[in-house]
């Protein structure tokens, strides 16, 4: 296998950092050909100089103008905005696109990359939650691989290798339970944004960390799993596993269960996905079984963490209900971070938005984006009328 050339969308985030660590450990097999981020152009410059990258995308227009005026990008090509990300994603110099941009911003560039025949290393949840029907149809039509970077989906991907899909009974997606897994409802009423940004096991961005605390993140992963592995909602089960060593499991029709186990570092999943079907050099130390290790498992408490229940409800409702789930959650999390609503209100906003939303079967991406906008408007109205502090 020759070198795999990567275009990393979201290069300055936690997934981007881990991807670059994997590339650094495998210089003979991986090349960073393009990078992009929202506005942290100084970090992009550091990455570009370290990995000799010539193509650099900056989404934020003000940051782009500042970077261009700095005079520090001599000999490099800068790209701006959504069109710039799309150009980055379709460069002939890239074989694979790492889709690690948070939110709906990644939708157009990733679909363009698929149309250009690029393999996709997928870390962006919104792509499949909002537009799984169109993304997976496009990938199948173009014959490109959708390689999951989330540790849970990568674990399932590894456990399914060589197995017949008709033998799969359940996908068992593990969840740490977040930092509030032992809280009473009274304690949950006192949670502040700073509290929700401290994950016990993982180093992630603010949005994902808060979603982990409410189990909304796990709900998004359940929806993703349906599209990635073509299973029904009843074939996906969430299991709380505090230590985050078991990243997910697959149960087969004979009752056997295969599990993927590694320390809680994204480098394991990223290395496997972007180098698949080969294995890469070790980036982080593996678990040491010469020392005592304990692992426990329990069902999730959807009474205390109703976002997970809402996600299953949206998945079963079908159509754009999952789009509404994601949109309402994003709006609610943003308001919580601002201190305008309580942590417990996030799930309430999501639930009330879904109750007031009439999902449709989308015929195109415009239908998806229209439903996304409608759900965001409805969630904002619910917050304004019922939850503003």
ABEGO torsion letter per residue (X at the ends): XBBBBBBBBGAABAAAAAAAAAAAABAAABBBABBBBAABAAAAAAAAAAAGBABBBBABAAAAAAAAAAGAABGBBBBBEAAAAAAAAABAABABBBBABBEAAAAAAAAAAAAAGBBBBBABAAAAAAAAAAAAAAAAAAGBBBBBABAAAAAAAAAABGBBAAABABBBBBBAGEAAAABBAAAAAABBAAAAABBAABBBBAAAAAAAAAGAAAAAAAAAAAAAAGBBAAABBBBBBAAGABAEBBBBAAGBBBBBBBBBBAAAAAAAAAAOABBBBBABBBBBAABBBBBBBBBBBAAABAAAAAAAAAAAAEEAAAAAAAAAAAAAAAAAAAGABBAAAAAAAAAAAAAABBBBBBABAAAAAAAAAAAAAAAAAAAAAAABX
